[in-house]
Amino acid sequence: MREYHAFREIDPSTVAAIIETGFLNLDREILTKETERIALGVVEGILCFANNENVDPTPGPDSIP
């Protein structure tokens, strides 16, 4: 989403991101009942970015034996 319209409304040198936490039709349970967990994930992601940390990819379903 590098060309998202809202990004054109801020200074080009400003770091910006779109943070999606889930979809209400599929993730309603976790989004409404585990809000602290969701918030912690957002905070940890921002800190990871700010600290320029490397992240190992999350294993997909094909990698589970």
Secondary structure as GFF3:
##gff-version 3
##sequence-region A 1 65
A	DSSP	three_ten_helix	5	9	.	.	.	ID=ss1
A	DSSP	alpha_helix	24	33	.	.	.	ID=ss2
A	DSSP	alpha_helix	35	50	.	.	.	ID=ss3
A	DSSP	three_ten_helix	61	63	.	.	.	ID=ss4
###
